[in-house]
Amino acid sequence: MDLLTALVLLAVAAFLAGVAGSYLGIGGGVFLIPFMTLALGLSIKIAIATSLIGVIATSSGAASVYVRDHLTNLRLAMFLEVASTLGAILGAFFGLLVPEFYLYITFGLVVLYAASTMARVRETARQRAYRTGEESPLSKRLGLSSVYFDQEDQGVYRYRVERPVAGFGVSAVAGVFSGLLGIGGGFIKVPAMNMLMRVPMKAAVATSNFMIGVTAAASASIYYSEGLVNPSYGAMVIIGVFTGTYLGSHLMEKAKASNVRFAFALFLAGLGLAMIVRLAFTGVPL
């Protein structure tokens, strides 16, 4: 395959990854890395580095739309991003020490559990609304609770953020996976915010899109310093992803929250199975 054909195909794949990534709040790296390694034959390290560039582009494109429409919880994003950034830096170095077997099996089991949980639980208008009772002292002090307008039913929902300390810890784990695998960590952040912290699905997706760019940038700088970022591939990914995020973010805003949740559950299930199947067929040593 000549370079021009590879670049065009990469731009198309990046566009589709941008649509899916901004719709689900995951950054699109999980789609780009298999394409670059299997279809284009690139080194996995170059694919991870290029994917992180795409995650940054996804975040930049989608976050501008979600912030403008007041879907993003900025205070929550800044709070959780402290943990994610530290985790991303650690993950970029930590990958050299941890045996691949444990990464594959843990990754697969965690996302399968998250997928099954999200598929079972349905988010109703009442569940999206503000809950009565005592607010967490930390959430109250940091002002993490917020309000958003849902284009699906033209409703305005005020919600309260629960379990901020647990969410902070999970965000650190998401950052580690982002640094290890080059995928932004959104596949962990969205379920954590939605199921653990009780943030409505659309607000969780929007907030994740805002966060993943900073998380990816923290680990991308390490890969860049090692000379693994190819400018040509990076440029095509930015063009394709940035265009795709415009479409994906508008689709998410107008979609039903239940559809977004179901699509995310399917994505997680496929990702978890793929990781476990790859482990079984490649025979990764302990």
C-alpha positions as CSV (number, residue, x, y, z in Angstrom):
1,M,0.0,0.0,0.0
2,D,1.4,3.4,-1.0
3,L,1.7,6.3,1.4
4,L,-1.1,8.4,-0.2
5,T,-3.6,5.5,-0.1
6,A,-2.7,4.8,3.5
7,L,-3.1,8.5,4.5
8,V,-6.5,8.7,2.8
9,L,-7.7,5.5,4.4
10,L,-6.5,6.7,7.8
11,A,-8.4,10.0,7.4
12,V,-11.6,8.1,6.6
13,A,-11.1,5.8,9.6
14,A,-10.3,8.8,11.8
15,F,-13.6,10.4,10.7
16,L,-15.6,7.4,11.7
17,A,-13.6,7.1,15.0
18,G,-14.4,10.8,15.6
19,V,-18.1,10.2,15.2
20,A,-18.1,7.2,17.5
21,G,-15.7,8.7,20.0
22,S,-17.6,12.0,20.5
23,Y,-21.0,10.2,20.6
24,L,-19.8,7.8,23.3
25,G,-17.2,10.0,25.1
26,I,-14.3,7.6,24.6
27,G,-12.0,9.5,22.2
28,G,-12.0,7.0,19.3
29,G,-8.6,5.5,20.0
30,V,-10.0,2.0,20.5
31,F,-11.1,2.1,16.8
32,L,-8.0,3.7,15.4
33,I,-5.4,1.4,17.0
34,P,-6.7,-1.9,15.6
35,F,-7.1,-0.2,12.2
36,M,-3.5,1.2,12.1
37,T,-1.9,-2.0,13.3
38,L,-4.0,-4.5,11.3
39,A,-4.9,-2.6,8.1
40,L,-1.9,-0.3,7.8
41,G,0.7,-2.5,9.4
42,L,2.0,0.2,11.7
43,S,4.0,-0.5,14.9
44,I,1.8,-0.7,18.0
45,K,3.8,2.1,19.6
46,I,3.4,4.4,16.7
47,A,-0.3,3.5,16.6
48,I,-0.7,4.4,20.3
49,A,1.1,7.7,19.9
50,T,-1.0,8.6,16.8
51,S,-4.2,7.5,18.6
52,L,-3.4,9.9,21.4
53,I,-3.2,12.7,18.9
54,G,-6.7,11.7,17.7
55,V,-8.0,11.6,21.3
56,I,-6.9,15.2,21.8
57,A,-8.6,16.2,18.5
58,T,-11.8,14.4,19.5
59,S,-11.8,16.2,22.8
60,S,-11.1,19.6,21.2
61,G,-13.9,19.3,18.7
62,A,-16.6,17.7,20.8
63,A,-15.9,19.7,24.0
64,S,-16.5,23.0,22.2
65,V,-20.0,21.9,21.3
66,Y,-20.8,20.4,24.7
67,V,-19.5,23.3,26.7
68,R,-21.4,25.7,24.5
69,D,-24.6,23.8,25.1
70,H,-23.9,23.5,28.9
71,L,-23.8,19.7,28.9
72,T,-20.3,19.6,30.4
73,N,-19.8,19.7,34.1
74,L,-16.6,21.8,34.2
75,R,-16.1,21.6,37.9
76,L,-16.4,17.9,38.0
77,A,-14.1,17.6,34.9
78,M,-11.3,19.6,36.5
79,F,-11.6,17.7,39.8
80,L,-11.4,14.3,38.2
81,E,-8.7,15.3,35.7
82,V,-6.2,15.8,38.4
83,A,-6.3,12.1,39.1
84,S,-6.5,11.2,35.4
85,T,-3.4,13.2,34.4
86,L,-1.3,11.7,37.1
87,G,-2.5,8.2,36.1
88,A,-1.8,8.8,32.5
89,I,1.8,9.8,33.1
90,L,2.3,6.8,35.4
91,G,0.6,4.5,32.8
92,A,3.0,5.5,30.0
93,F,5.9,4.4,32.1
94,F,4.2,1.6,34.0
95,G,3.4,-0.4,30.8
96,L,7.0,-1.5,30.6
97,L,6.9,-3.3,33.9
98,V,3.4,-5.0,34.0
99,P,3.1,-8.4,32.3
100,E,0.7,-8.1,29.3
101,F,-1.3,-11.1,30.4
102,Y,-2.6,-9.3,33.5
103,L,-3.4,-6.1,31.5
104,Y,-5.5,-8.1,28.9
105,I,-7.5,-10.1,31.4
106,T,-8.2,-7.3,33.8
107,F,-9.1,-4.9,31.0
108,G,-11.5,-7.5,29.5
109,L,-13.2,-8.4,32.7
110,V,-13.7,-4.8,33.9
111,V,-15.3,-3.6,30.6
112,L,-17.5,-6.7,30.4
113,Y,-18.8,-6.0,33.9
114,A,-19.4,-2.4,33.1
115,A,-21.2,-3.3,29.9
116,S,-23.5,-5.8,31.6
117,T,-24.4,-3.2,34.3
118,M,-25.1,-0.4,31.9
119,A,-27.2,-2.7,29.7
120,R,-29.4,-3.7,32.6
121,V,-30.0,-0.3,34.1
122,R,-32.3,2.2,32.4
123,E,-32.1,5.9,33.0
124,T,-35.5,7.5,33.4
125,A,-36.3,11.2,33.7
126,R,-36.9,10.7,37.4
127,Q,-33.5,9.1,37.8
128,R,-31.9,12.0,35.9
129,A,-33.5,14.6,38.3
130,Y,-32.0,15.9,41.5
131,R,-32.1,13.4,44.4
132,T,-33.3,14.4,47.8
133,G,-31.1,13.8,50.9
134,E,-27.8,15.0,52.3
135,E,-25.2,16.0,49.7
136,S,-21.7,14.8,50.1
137,P,-19.6,17.4,52.0
138,L,-16.8,17.3,49.3
139,S,-19.3,17.6,46.5
140,K,-21.0,20.5,48.2
141,R,-17.7,22.3,49.0
142,L,-16.4,21.9,45.4
143,G,-19.7,22.7,43.9
144,L,-19.8,19.6,41.7
145,S,-23.6,19.3,41.4
146,S,-24.9,20.9,38.2
147,V,-27.8,21.3,35.8
148,Y,-28.2,20.7,32.0
149,F,-30.8,21.0,29.2
150,D,-31.7,17.8,27.4
151,Q,-32.7,18.3,23.8
152,E,-34.4,14.8,23.8
153,D,-37.4,15.9,25.9
154,Q,-36.7,19.6,26.2
155,G,-36.3,19.1,30.0
156,V,-33.9,20.9,32.4
157,Y,-32.3,18.5,34.9
158,R,-30.5,19.4,38.1
159,Y,-28.4,16.5,39.4
160,R,-26.1,15.9,42.4
161,V,-22.7,14.2,42.1
162,E,-22.3,11.4,44.5
163,R,-19.2,9.5,45.8
164,P,-16.6,12.0,44.6
165,V,-13.7,10.3,46.3
166,A,-14.4,6.9,44.7
167,G,-14.8,8.7,41.3
168,F,-11.4,10.4,41.8
169,G,-9.8,7.0,42.3
170,V,-11.5,5.4,39.3
171,S,-10.4,8.4,37.2
172,A,-6.8,7.7,38.2
173,V,-7.2,4.1,36.9
174,A,-8.7,5.5,33.7
175,G,-5.6,7.7,33.3
176,V,-3.3,4.7,33.7
177,F,-5.2,2.7,31.0
178,S,-5.0,5.8,28.8
179,G,-1.2,5.9,29.1
180,L,-0.9,2.2,28.7
181,L,-3.1,1.7,25.6
182,G,-3.5,5.2,24.0
183,I,-7.3,5.3,24.2
184,G,-8.1,8.3,26.4
185,G,-9.7,6.4,29.3
186,G,-13.2,7.4,28.4
187,F,-14.5,3.8,28.4
188,I,-13.8,3.9,32.2
189,K,-14.7,7.5,32.9
190,V,-18.2,7.4,31.4
191,P,-19.5,4.4,33.3
192,A,-17.8,5.6,36.5
193,M,-19.5,9.0,36.3
194,N,-22.9,7.5,35.3
195,M,-23.1,4.5,37.6
196,L,-20.9,5.4,40.5
197,M,-21.3,9.2,40.7
198,R,-24.9,9.3,39.4
199,V,-24.2,11.8,36.7
200,P,-26.8,11.6,33.9
201,M,-25.5,9.7,30.8
202,K,-25.4,12.7,28.4
203,A,-23.6,14.9,31.0
204,A,-21.2,12.1,31.6
205,V,-20.4,11.7,27.9
206,A,-19.9,15.4,27.5
207,T,-17.7,15.7,30.6
208,S,-15.6,12.7,29.5
209,N,-15.0,14.3,26.1
210,F,-13.8,17.4,27.9
211,M,-11.4,15.4,30.0
212,I,-9.9,12.9,27.6
213,G,-7.9,15.5,25.7
214,V,-6.0,16.6,28.8
215,T,-5.4,12.9,29.8
216,A,-4.2,12.0,26.3
217,A,-1.9,15.0,26.2
218,A,-0.2,14.0,29.4
219,S,0.9,10.7,28.0
220,A,1.3,11.8,24.4
221,S,4.2,14.1,25.4
222,I,6.1,11.0,26.6
223,Y,5.6,9.2,23.3
224,Y,6.5,12.3,21.4
225,S,9.8,12.7,23.3
226,E,10.6,9.1,22.1
227,G,10.1,10.1,18.4
228,L,7.0,7.9,18.0
229,V,4.6,10.6,16.6
230,N,4.6,10.5,12.8
231,P,3.6,14.0,11.6
232,S,1.9,12.7,8.4
233,Y,-0.3,10.2,10.2
234,G,-1.0,12.7,13.0
235,A,-2.2,15.3,10.5
236,M,-4.6,12.9,8.8
237,V,-6.0,11.7,12.1
238,I,-6.6,15.3,13.3
239,I,-8.4,16.2,10.0
240,G,-10.6,13.1,10.1
241,V,-11.3,13.1,13.8
242,F,-12.0,16.8,14.1
243,T,-14.6,16.6,11.3
244,G,-16.2,13.5,12.7
245,T,-16.6,14.9,16.2
246,Y,-18.9,17.7,14.8
247,L,-21.4,15.0,13.6
248,G,-21.0,12.7,16.5
249,S,-21.6,15.4,19.2
250,H,-24.7,16.7,17.5
251,L,-26.1,13.1,17.2
252,M,-25.5,12.5,20.9
253,E,-27.3,15.7,22.0
254,K,-30.4,14.8,20.1
255,A,-30.4,11.1,20.8
256,K,-32.3,9.4,23.6
257,A,-30.2,8.9,26.7
258,S,-31.2,5.2,26.7
259,N,-29.9,4.8,23.1
260,V,-26.6,6.3,24.1
261,R,-26.3,4.1,27.1
262,F,-27.2,1.0,25.0
263,A,-24.7,1.8,22.3
264,F,-22.0,2.3,25.0
265,A,-22.9,-1.0,26.6
266,L,-22.5,-2.8,23.2
267,F,-19.2,-1.1,22.6
268,L,-17.9,-2.1,26.0
269,A,-19.0,-5.7,25.5
270,G,-17.3,-5.9,22.1
271,L,-14.1,-4.4,23.5
272,G,-14.0,-6.7,26.5
273,L,-14.5,-9.8,24.3
274,A,-11.9,-8.7,21.8
275,M,-9.3,-8.3,24.6
276,I,-10.0,-11.7,26.0
277,V,-10.1,-13.4,22.6
278,R,-6.8,-11.8,21.6
279,L,-5.3,-13.1,24.9
280,A,-6.5,-16.6,24.1
281,F,-5.2,-16.7,20.5
282,T,-1.9,-14.9,21.0
283,G,-0.9,-16.8,24.1
284,V,0.5,-13.8,25.9
285,P,2.9,-15.2,28.6
286,L,2.4,-14.6,32.3
